[in-house]
Every structure is written in C-alpha cells, then in structure tokens.
Amino acid sequence: MNKEMKVMIAYDGSGCADAAIDDLGRAGLPPTGEALVVSVADVSKTAIADIHEIGVLGKFVSPRLLKETIALTQRKSARARDEAKKTAMRGCERVRSKLPGWLVNDLVAVGNPAEELLREAAEWQPDLIVAGSHGRSAIGRFFLGSVSKKLAEEANCSVRVVRRSFERDGDAPAKIIIGASSLPDAEKVIRVVGRRVWSDETEARLVKVDDGVSPGRVSAVYPYAAAIFEQSVEGLAAVGLKVSVAVKSGNLKSVLLEEAENWEADSIFVVAGGVSEESDLNETAGSLITDANCTVEAVR
C-alpha cells in the first residue's frame, strides 16, 4: 500500500501565499493526501525574551512602568498568535477548496518564521514544502523572499517556491520543465515528476544540459545516458505527460531560465543538491529560485 503524500504549506495570508495555494492544482498532487498549513506568529519584536532582560529593564524604570511594559508585550504577543491562528484557518479553507479529497489541518507556531517552519517540517516530515515567493526586486528577495529561500536551503525534503508570471486560463494544461546537467540528477528529478498525478494534456520538457564539467554528464556517459533518457521519456509519457526533449550546451541555470522564458513554463523541476550534496541547496537551484519567472521545485 502506497504511503499518502504529505505537503506542508507555509502561509502568511499574503497574495503570494494565496498564489502558492492556487498553484497546488498544477503541482501534480494526487487526489488524496495530507496537508498541514503552518502560520508563524513572529513576536520577536514585541516579546521580552527572558527573566534576565526583565531584570535589567527593572533597574532603569519604575515597577509600575515595568509592569505596564510587560502587560503591553503580552497583549501584543497574544494578538499576534490570534492573528496567526485566523490566518492559518483561512489558508486551510483555501487548501480544502483546491484539494477536496485531502485531510487538511492548521498549525500555529511562535518565533522566527523560517526557523519555526523548518522545525515543524523536521517533526512532521512532509514530502514537499510549498511556499510563496515575494517578488523579484532586490529588496523583495532580501526581506520577503528570505523565508522561502531558507526553506529551500535547509529543509530535508523537496521545496516548491511558487511564482506565477505567465497569465493563462486556470484550466489550461500545466507546462513543466525538468532540468539537469548530469544523469544522476536527471534520474532523481524524473523519478519525482513521474510519481505525481498530472492532469490530461500536461506538457513536460526534459532539458538535458551538457555543461562540459558535471560528473555523469550526457557526453561523458553516452550512449548509456541516451538509453536512460529514452526510457525516462517513455515512463513520463506512461503517466500521461506530453513529453518533449531538448539537449543544450552551456550553463544549467542560464539554459533553464531561457527555456522557461521562451516556453512560458509554469514550473521548473531541478535537483536541490548535486550528487555529493544530498541536503544542501546547490548554486543552480538557489539561483533559479531567486531569478526564475516561474515556480521552481527543488527536488530532494
């Protein structure tokens, strides 16, 4: 009996977070599974950290002012938790509308958003984390995009960072790019895509990039690689995907960015770490998450 898929969704109520949930229907998710919507109350700027700080503060202010400060901090923290709970519940309702056959629960965490999301992921052990991306400007990436980037860098599972830029009918078939520069990486990504459940007419473009340096690159293991890729195309077609193949030379990141732009792809699937980097996010995946005009799923 196959284990049901578990998806954790980072949700802060923003438009980007809503877009990430709307994108679930284009992620190839099965009809049933388990989803956990996590909202984080970041009270770090309002809460007094510990007894030591209270003691230090007490040396400089009156007991009455100290008491009022603590009470105000507690009220602000409580409001932040309440708002996070309401946000998580709204996210749950939105997920249920997109995944009606799934069991959907919410969770509120308190603390640093990225750290709390990673902690909950380590405990709940999802197969996939979904997060919104908050824009492509330098300022947006640094401040608002930092949480999704940190999730992609440090999570022990695949992470899907959602960005939609190509306007098309919501019912139009998805267009996904599977990118890799080595045979082991390609096999890993193809395996993940092949396990998903795709709607009819979904298009997949397998982009094999020979960068001239990666271990296991196509030119280094040809014709063995050609046979593996041929079998992979047949396997992807067997799960209902309309598959095309492109063989390119150059830098993996640059080729995939150009291919996604020209083809107007919904998403790029790429391995998170190289052969010797099972957990760490490699430079290509990190750059794609930052710079791509579409959703990027970093596969582990």
C-alpha positions in Angstrom: 0.0 0.0 0.0 1.5 3.3 -1.1 2.1 5.9 1.6 -0.1 9.0 1.2 1.7 12.2 0.2 2.2 14.9 2.9 2.5 18.5 2.0 3.4 21.4 4.4 2.3 24.8 3.2 3.8 28.0 4.7 1.0 30.5 4.8 1.1 34.2 5.9 -2.1 35.4 4.3 -0.3 37.4 1.7 -1.2 37.4 -2.0 2.0 35.4 -2.7 0.9 32.8 -0.1 -2.5 32.6 -1.8 -0.8 32.1 -5.2 1.1 29.3 -3.7 -2.1 27.5 -2.7 -3.7 28.2 -6.0 -0.7 26.6 -7.7 -1.3 23.3 -5.9 -3.6 22.2 -8.7 -0.7 22.5 -11.1 1.8 20.6 -8.9 0.8 17.1 -9.9 -0.6 16.2 -6.5 -2.6 13.0 -6.0 -6.4 13.1 -5.3 -5.8 12.3 -1.6 -3.2 13.1 0.9 -2.5 15.1 4.0 -1.7 18.8 4.1 -0.6 21.0 7.0 -1.0 24.8 6.8 1.5 26.5 9.1 1.3 30.2 10.1 4.0 31.7 12.3 3.5 34.4 14.8 6.7 36.3 14.8 6.6 38.0 18.3 10.4 38.6 18.4 10.0 42.4 18.1 7.4 42.6 20.9 8.1 39.9 23.4 10.5 40.3 26.3 12.9 37.4 25.8 13.7 36.2 29.3 13.9 36.9 33.0 17.4 38.4 32.6 16.1 41.1 30.3 13.2 41.9 32.6 15.7 42.2 35.5 17.9 44.6 33.5 14.9 46.7 32.5 13.8 46.8 36.1 17.0 48.6 37.0 16.1 51.6 34.8 12.4 52.0 35.1 9.8 52.2 37.8 8.0 49.0 38.9 4.8 50.4 37.6 6.2 51.2 34.1 7.9 47.7 34.1 4.6 46.1 34.9 2.8 48.1 32.2 5.5 47.2 29.6 5.2 43.5 30.4 1.4 43.7 30.1 1.6 45.5 26.8 4.1 43.0 25.4 1.8 40.1 26.5 -1.2 41.7 24.8 0.8 42.2 21.6 2.0 38.6 21.6 -1.5 37.3 22.2 -2.8 39.4 19.3 0.0 38.1 17.1 -0.9 34.5 18.0 -4.6 35.1 17.4 -4.0 36.6 14.0 -1.7 33.8 13.0 -4.5 31.3 14.0 -7.0 33.1 11.9 -4.6 33.3 9.0 -3.9 29.5 9.2 -7.6 28.8 9.3 -8.2 30.9 6.2 -5.3 29.1 4.5 -6.9 25.7 5.4 -10.2 26.7 3.8 -8.4 27.7 0.6 -6.4 24.5 0.5 -9.6 22.4 1.0 -11.2 24.2 -2.0 -8.2 23.2 -4.1 -7.7 19.7 -2.7 -11.1 18.5 -1.7 -10.0 14.9 -1.2 -7.2 15.8 1.2 -7.1 15.9 5.0 -6.1 19.5 5.9 -5.1 20.8 9.3 -3.6 24.0 10.5 -0.8 24.8 12.9 0.4 28.0 14.6 4.0 28.4 15.6 5.6 31.2 17.5 9.1 32.5 16.8 11.3 33.2 13.8 9.3 32.2 10.7 12.0 30.3 8.8 13.3 28.6 11.9 9.8 27.5 13.1 8.8 26.3 9.7 12.0 24.2 9.5 11.4 22.8 13.0 7.8 21.8 12.2 9.0 20.2 8.9 11.6 18.2 10.7 9.0 17.0 13.2 6.1 16.4 10.7 8.4 15.1 7.9 6.4 16.2 4.8 7.3 15.0 1.3 7.0 18.6 0.0 7.0 22.1 1.4 5.2 24.8 -0.5 5.9 28.5 -0.1 5.2 31.7 -1.9 7.9 33.9 -3.4 7.6 37.6 -2.6 8.8 39.2 -5.8 11.9 39.6 -7.9 13.2 43.0 -6.8 16.5 43.0 -4.9 14.7 44.4 -1.8 11.9 41.9 -2.1 14.2 39.0 -2.4 16.3 40.1 0.6 13.5 40.8 3.0 10.4 39.0 1.9 11.9 36.1 -0.1 14.3 35.2 2.6 12.0 32.7 4.3 11.2 30.6 1.2 14.9 30.7 0.2 16.0 29.4 3.7 13.4 26.7 3.5 14.8 25.6 0.1 18.3 25.7 1.5 17.8 23.8 4.8 14.7 21.5 4.5 15.2 17.8 4.3 12.5 17.4 1.6 11.6 18.9 -1.7 10.6 22.6 -1.6 8.3 24.3 -4.1 8.7 28.1 -4.3 5.8 29.5 -6.2 5.9 32.4 -8.6 3.4 32.9 -11.4 4.2 35.3 -14.2 2.5 33.9 -17.3 -1.2 34.7 -17.4 -3.2 31.9 -18.8 -6.5 30.2 -18.2 -6.5 28.4 -14.9 -7.8 25.3 -16.6 -5.1 25.3 -19.2 -2.7 22.3 -19.1 0.4 22.9 -17.0 3.8 23.2 -18.7 6.8 21.9 -16.7 10.5 21.8 -17.3 12.6 19.0 -16.0 16.2 20.2 -16.0 19.5 18.5 -15.2 23.2 18.5 -16.3 24.1 15.0 -15.2 22.5 11.6 -15.5 22.1 11.0 -11.7 20.4 14.4 -11.2 18.1 13.8 -14.2 17.1 10.4 -12.8 16.2 11.9 -9.4 14.1 14.7 -10.8 12.4 12.4 -13.4 11.5 10.0 -10.6 9.8 12.7 -8.6 7.8 14.0 -11.6 6.9 10.5 -12.6 5.3 9.8 -9.2 3.0 12.8 -9.4 -0.6 12.6 -10.8 -0.8 15.0 -13.8 -4.0 16.3 -15.5 -4.6 15.5 -19.1 -2.5 17.3 -21.7 0.1 18.4 -19.2 3.3 19.1 -21.1 6.8 18.2 -19.8 10.0 19.4 -21.4 13.1 17.4 -20.5 16.0 19.7 -20.8 19.4 18.0 -20.8 22.2 20.5 -20.4 25.8 19.4 -21.1 28.0 21.9 -19.2 31.2 20.0 -20.0 32.2 19.6 -16.4 29.4 17.8 -14.4 30.1 14.2 -13.4 27.7 11.9 -15.3 27.0 14.5 -17.9 25.5 13.2 -21.1 28.6 13.5 -23.2 30.6 11.6 -20.6 28.3 8.6 -20.3 26.9 8.4 -23.9 25.3 6.1 -25.2 24.3 4.8 -21.8 22.7 8.1 -21.0 20.8 8.2 -24.3 19.2 4.9 -23.4 18.3 6.0 -19.9 16.7 9.2 -21.2 14.7 7.3 -23.8 13.3 5.0 -21.1 12.6 8.1 -18.9 10.6 9.7 -21.7 8.6 6.6 -22.2 7.9 6.4 -18.4 6.8 10.0 -18.3 4.5 9.5 -21.3 3.0 6.5 -19.5 1.8 8.7 -16.6 0.0 11.0 -19.1 2.6 13.6 -19.8 3.2 15.0 -23.3 7.0 14.9 -23.4 9.5 16.8 -25.5 13.3 16.7 -25.2 15.9 19.4 -25.7 19.6 18.9 -25.5 21.6 22.0 -24.8 25.1 23.0 -24.1 26.1 25.7 -21.6 25.4 26.7 -18.0 22.5 24.8 -16.5 21.0 27.9 -14.8 21.2 30.1 -17.9 19.8 27.5 -20.2 16.8 26.7 -17.9 16.0 30.4 -17.4 16.0 31.0 -21.1 14.0 27.8 -21.8 11.4 28.7 -19.2 11.0 32.2 -20.6 10.7 31.1 -24.2 8.4 28.2 -23.5 6.3 30.1 -20.9 6.7 27.3 -18.4 4.6 27.1 -15.2 7.4 25.4 -13.2 10.9 24.1 -13.3 11.9 20.9 -11.5 15.6 20.7 -10.7 17.6 18.7 -8.2 18.3 20.7 -4.9 21.7 19.3 -4.3 24.3 17.6 -6.6 25.5 14.0 -6.3 27.5 14.7 -3.2 25.1 17.3 -1.8 22.0 15.4 -0.6 20.8 18.2 1.7 22.5 21.4 0.7 21.0 23.6 -2.0 23.3 23.9 -4.9 24.1 27.2 -6.7 21.8 26.4 -9.7 18.7 25.6 -7.6 19.3 28.7 -5.4 19.8 31.0 -8.4 16.7 29.6 -10.1 14.5 30.2 -7.0 15.8 33.8 -6.9 15.7 34.6 -10.6 13.2 32.4 -12.5 9.9 34.0 -13.7 8.0 30.8 -12.8 7.6 28.3 -9.9 10.7 26.3 -9.0 10.6 23.0 -7.2 14.0 22.0 -5.7 13.9 18.2 -5.5 15.4 16.1 -2.8 
